[in-house]
Amino acid sequence: MAGQSDYLPPGLPFNRGAWPQEYRDLENLDLWASSLIKDLYARKVTRAVVEEAIKAVPENYREHLRARLNYWREQRENRGRS
């Protein structure tokens, strides 16, 4: 990562194994969202697969996953623009 993410608190240890489980779950959802967007643009998955992925996530994490999907979509669309 280029810098501290907006969903993790500052001061977490470098060793991700020492993070509380909640923060590890958030980071894993972020990585999954990035992968889903990459695969969507590569036409390896469809929108329906992404919608099913959102439904498969526990209710308390769905908004986070949606936010990260939108973040990675914006990053993808703005790539190469300055």
C-alpha positions in Angstrom: 0.0 0.0 0.0 1.2 3.5 -0.8 0.0 4.8 2.6 -2.3 4.2 5.5 -5.8 3.2 4.3 -8.9 5.1 5.3 -10.5 2.2 7.1 -7.7 1.1 9.4 -6.6 3.1 12.5 -3.1 4.6 12.6 -0.5 2.8 14.7 -1.3 -0.8 13.9 1.8 -3.0 14.1 3.7 -3.9 10.9 3.0 -7.6 11.6 -0.5 -8.2 10.4 -0.7 -11.3 12.6 -0.7 -9.0 15.6 -3.8 -7.1 14.3 -7.2 -7.6 15.9 -9.3 -10.0 13.8 -11.7 -7.3 12.8 -8.9 -5.3 11.0 -7.6 -8.4 9.3 -11.2 -9.1 8.1 -11.5 -5.6 6.7 -8.1 -5.9 4.9 -9.1 -9.2 3.4 -12.4 -7.8 2.2 -10.4 -4.9 0.6 -8.1 -7.4 -1.2 -11.1 -9.4 -2.3 -12.8 -6.2 -3.6 -9.7 -5.3 -5.6 -9.6 -8.8 -7.1 -13.3 -8.7 -8.0 -12.9 -5.4 -9.8 -9.8 -6.6 -11.6 -11.6 -9.7 -12.8 -14.7 -7.7 -13.7 -12.7 -5.4 -16.0 -10.9 -8.5 -17.4 -14.3 -10.0 -18.1 -13.5 -13.1 -16.0 -16.5 -12.5 -13.9 -19.9 -10.8 -14.4 -21.7 -8.2 -12.3 -23.9 -11.0 -11.1 -20.9 -12.7 -9.5 -20.0 -9.4 -7.7 -23.6 -9.0 -6.5 -23.5 -12.6 -5.1 -20.2 -11.8 -3.4 -21.8 -8.9 -1.7 -24.7 -11.0 -0.5 -22.3 -13.7 0.7 -20.5 -11.3 3.1 -21.9 -11.0 6.6 -24.4 -8.1 7.0 -22.0 -6.0 9.2 -19.3 -6.0 6.5 -21.4 -5.4 3.4 -21.2 -1.6 3.4 -17.4 -1.9 3.8 -17.2 -4.2 0.8 -19.4 -1.9 -1.3 -17.2 1.0 -0.4 -14.0 -0.8 -1.3 -15.5 -2.0 -4.6 -16.4 1.6 -5.4 -12.9 2.7 -4.4 -11.1 0.1 -6.6 -13.5 0.9 -9.5 -12.6 4.6 -9.2 -8.9 3.7 -9.1 -9.3 1.6 -12.2 -11.3 4.3 -14.1 -8.8 7.0 -13.2 -5.7 5.0 -14.0 -3.4 7.0 -16.3 -5.1 10.3 -15.7 -3.3 13.2 -14.1 
